[in-house]
């Protein structure tokens, strides 16, 4: 008997080559002889005579299959080995050659990727627009380039990487993420010094010349292509991270621990943006040309100030490249993977799409197998339902992640910076906590594939109920001169110009809100008719404002000061902010609690050798149907609630300054409820359609990878039931 040198595959021995069996993790149980298999086979079917049985029995493997092919052993399918390179295997590296060691490096790479893509890029966009004179439509193309690269490459990388050396693919991902961050920062070093323009006079001036319609033909906008290239490289690096990296983690740990490890890894990708925002925010307090020792002599309060946006990308580049070496030293499979895989039970969805299961060891190594593998997954109804469920959820989560600060700013009358801080304080911790909790609960209760989907359905239902908070979070618009209030009874609603400011030559493109002592908010000091201003340590105040009616009974903030307006929005009378943030935080937790369980369900309901490709399809469709159109749909919806646009001297419409708060709240509720209902529908449909293998049938993953045959599912199920 050669069981000590390899694992005999009992799938070649029983009465039918189609009947699935399970390989035990115990070496003593793995050794299966042809004689004992014949005895078990006859014992399981006593109604058949030995003669009739032998007449239908295929030839024994020993007669047709060489010994080396008959017993592939764990080393052929699971190339386990020590950490190192070629013949160099330092003992100090072997401590990291565990699932925990790999998870640490995976988390670092996911964290770095999140810092760059969803943190530094987002917070640098406004600075890049000003520095390189780009329109918002162009910077929007920069943001979308990452998703474009991910969609184009995810299927091919996940298909060919499934059979490859996954840790080395992640080493490649580390290199590409670092290279993308480096390329993204290059315009800073080739665009020359930043030239300060003349400061804009924000007060009313009768001598100011009206700005004529001029168009800029600066060559700085050509750096757009460099930024797009950087994003494409970042997308190339992100593709193996969330497909092959997730599949490798699932390979290396038992089934009940997989959700915990994946949840921890995904939570790091969510914490990344938080670190990116904090790091980027601190770097923006440094002047942009700090590298060449430039001193601007201006402060951050000056509208011309630009921060050092590029430093964070260089830091991220070095961190990503430092992870190339650790990932390159991991073996193709961690020690113990074969034993773990032998103890796992297949939960693949059984339907007509699985009637032909390609389990050839060479399947997937050639591009000609790609269409067949893709078709097999697309016909898996449970898998497709789960993908559509996650895509709908991604649409609403990315939309809120993009526009939640704007919603808070407009509904509750806060500054943009404070609204962004509150939005990040709610979204990031809530999402990370939800991912971890989802993974912990699925792992603790050792949920099966179907129970995992039911758990995701429950959390999505709770999130749907909590999303109705937007109906009660609405706040009425505060009085705004020229929009909802007239200028002391003069002027027309919908027009910022009135007799009191008609000679000031004010620009509608310069939005600098201030609050008058009359309790009315004004578009800018110029439109308020203010001719003088004084800056102190706390705030900027204005005097001699011709459009502000001085009322003695409404001057609590001006006691003993005598000013007529102060910079900033008027304080809102809406007190719903704490309640809104608390309930929305819980809603985010329940929303993301379904993330890890759905990912685990996708890994379970597809064939073992198609998990990476399944994740590739999921992330491709998730971006095509969710993350890419999500911010667009939210943006168009929010723009439809605008009541005051920025229109420049050329008559071109720009950003929106004032929104209808009530209409905005109702529109966002409509989108959230619609997406949640779609998510719940497809999640419930997946549960209804899911058909696990029969309870009496244990299907080993090793058998699935080693058996070279065509399996008829209907006959498998019948024979498995008889043998059980």
HUNOR-V84405 format. One record per helix or strand of 2 or more residues. SS is the DSSP state (H for helix, E for strand). FROM is the first residue (numbers start at 1). TO is the last residue. If there is no record, write none. Layout:
# HUNOR-V84405
{{SS:FROM:TO} {SS:FROM:TO}}
This chain:
# HUNOR-V84405
{{H:10:12} {H:27:30} {H:34:44} {H:50:56} {H:61:64} {H:67:70} {H:73:77} {H:91:96} {H:99:131} {H:136:161} {H:166:185} {H:187:190} {H:219:252} {H:255:283} {H:290:292} {H:311:329} {H:337:342} {H:352:354} {H:367:378} {H:381:412} {H:416:444} {H:449:466} {H:469:472} {E:480:481} {E:514:516} {E:521:522} {E:530:535} {E:540:545} {H:552:554} {H:556:558} {E:565:567} {H:577:605} {H:608:639} {E:642:647} {E:653:659} {H:661:689} {H:701:706} {H:713:723}}
